[in-house]
Amino acid sequence: MAERRMFTKKITESDAFLDMPSSTQALYFHLNMSADDDGFVNNPKKIQRMVGASDDDIKLLIAKSFVITFDSGIIVIKHWKMHNYIQKDRYKPTDYIDEKSMLSIKKNKSYTLNVPVLDTESVQDVSIGKDRLGKDRLGKVRVDKDKEKKEHVVYDPDELLNQSIIDFIDFRKKIKSPMTDRAITLMLNKLNKMATDNDKKIEILNQSIINGWKGIFPLKETKSKGSFDEFQKLGEEWLSDRARVHENSGNN
């Protein structure tokens, strides 16, 4: 396995990446350094503990689609092939063949999960006496296929934003509160009114996922530590108070 790892500034200097806490960024770098030559990591929780990262850090990387998770607990770096090019004489294929088979590579060299396709030929004929193939069973297959197509609608041309929208819709399903097409449209309209910047829209969606909210809300603003003018004003007041103390002590 190659020992050196590289990073493209297209990812590590993007607003989506730099807006994350430093602990989340550090975890991302360590996961990359520990990945095999295809970008797979079999011990993300161990690395998380080693670098002192929190559960929220790994959740944020997943929510922002910087890593892809599998049911086996293994993760893969989504933009691995954008980061690294490993020469054939140093390349060692991943041992995680099943997980790799679930992925395909986009034109920009990023990983994406394959769309599961139902095979209608595998559906067995159901006959009762002289009755023909059960229409209910065949109809269910068609409905499932239509459902798969809907799940991969492009909601926005920006890849990261589109993935965040899909992640939010999937999150709603996981908390047993799925969204109708109408609800998705209303949510997107509300999102566009809240922010014009795509990175802010991603942050709004991630905020709801991380906090377990069904709806989307404006970003929480952190309290300001005070402007320079306020700091200067406090300093002047302190000096004035000190001057009065000296003046009073002199009169005594």
HELIX and SHEET records of a PDB file:
HELIX    1   1 LYS A    9  THR A   12  1                                   4    
HELIX    2   2 ASP A   15  LEU A   18  1                                   4    
HELIX    3   3 SER A   22  SER A   34  1                                  13    
HELIX    4   4 PRO A   44  MET A   50  1                                   7    
HELIX    5   5 ASP A   55  ALA A   63  1                                   9    
HELIX    6   6 TRP A   80  HIS A   83  1                                   4    
HELIX    7   7 ILE A   97  SER A  101  1                                   5    
HELIX    8   8 THR A  120  SER A  122  5                                   3    
HELIX    9   9 LYS A  135  GLU A  151  1                                  17    
HELIX   10  10 GLU A  159  LYS A  174  1                                  16    
HELIX   11  11 ASP A  181  MET A  194  1                                  14    
HELIX   12  12 ASN A  198  ASN A  211  1                                  14    
HELIX   13  13 PHE A  228  ASN A  251  1                                  24    
SHEET    1   A 3 PHE A  40  VAL A  41  0                                        
SHEET    2   A 3 ILE A  75  ILE A  77 -1                                        
SHEET    3   A 3 VAL A  67  THR A  69 -1                                        
SHEET    1   B 2 LEU A 103  ILE A 105  0                                        
SHEET    2   B 2 TYR A 111  LEU A 113 -1                                        
END                                                                             
